[in-house]
Amino acid sequence: MSMQDLPDIDMRICTVCGDCILACPTECLEIMRNIEIALSPQLCISCGICAAVCPVAAIEMRNRDW
C-alpha cells in the first residue's frame, strides 16, 4: 500500500456538479451512477486542484492509504 494526499469527498455536501472532474489534469475523478464522485487513486498526482475548484468545499486533501 502507498500513502498519498488524496481527495476526500464529503458526499453529504457534494452536489455532483462535476467541476472537480473538469479541472482534474489526470482524470482521476468520475461521476458514478449520477449520484457520487469516484476516485482512481493510482492516477491522482495530489495537486489539490479538485479541492480548490469545488464550489461547496466538499473536497479536502488528506493523507490516505490506497
C-alpha positions as CSV (number, residue, x, y, z in Angstrom):
1,M,0.0,0.0,0.0
2,S,1.0,3.6,-0.6
3,M,0.3,6.7,1.4
4,Q,-0.5,9.9,-0.5
5,D,-2.6,13.1,-0.2
6,L,-5.8,12.2,-2.0
7,P,-9.1,14.0,-2.4
8,D,-11.6,13.1,0.4
9,I,-15.0,14.0,-0.9
10,D,-17.8,14.6,1.6
11,M,-20.8,13.2,-0.3
12,R,-23.1,14.8,2.3
13,I,-22.1,18.2,0.9
14,C,-21.1,17.4,-2.7
15,T,-23.7,18.5,-5.3
16,V,-22.1,16.3,-8.1
17,C,-21.7,19.4,-10.2
18,G,-18.6,18.0,-12.0
19,D,-16.3,21.0,-11.5
20,C,-13.7,18.8,-9.9
21,I,-13.8,16.3,-12.8
22,L,-13.4,19.0,-15.4
23,A,-10.5,20.6,-13.5
24,C,-8.6,17.4,-12.8
25,P,-5.4,17.2,-15.0
26,T,-5.2,13.4,-14.7
27,E,-8.8,12.5,-15.0
28,C,-8.7,10.5,-11.7
29,L,-12.3,11.5,-10.8
30,E,-15.6,10.4,-12.4
31,I,-19.3,10.6,-11.7
32,M,-20.7,7.2,-10.8
33,R,-24.4,6.4,-11.1
34,N,-25.1,10.2,-11.3
35,I,-25.0,10.4,-7.5
36,E,-21.4,10.3,-6.4
37,I,-17.8,11.1,-7.4
38,A,-15.4,8.1,-7.6
39,L,-11.6,8.4,-7.3
40,S,-8.9,6.3,-9.1
41,P,-6.1,6.9,-6.6
42,Q,-3.4,5.4,-8.9
43,L,-4.0,8.3,-11.3
44,C,-4.1,11.1,-8.7
45,I,-1.0,13.4,-8.5
46,S,-2.1,15.1,-5.3
47,C,-2.3,18.5,-6.9
48,G,-5.4,19.7,-5.0
49,I,-7.0,21.4,-7.9
50,C,-10.2,19.5,-7.3
51,A,-10.4,20.8,-3.8
52,A,-9.6,24.4,-4.9
53,V,-12.4,24.5,-7.6
54,C,-15.2,22.8,-5.5
55,P,-17.9,25.4,-5.1
56,V,-19.2,23.9,-1.9
57,A,-15.9,23.0,-0.2
58,A,-16.8,19.3,-0.3
59,I,-13.2,18.1,-1.0
60,E,-10.3,18.1,1.3
61,M,-6.9,16.6,0.5
62,R,-6.0,14.0,3.2
63,N,-3.1,11.7,3.6
64,R,-4.6,8.2,3.0
65,D,-3.7,4.6,2.1
66,W,-4.7,3.2,-1.2
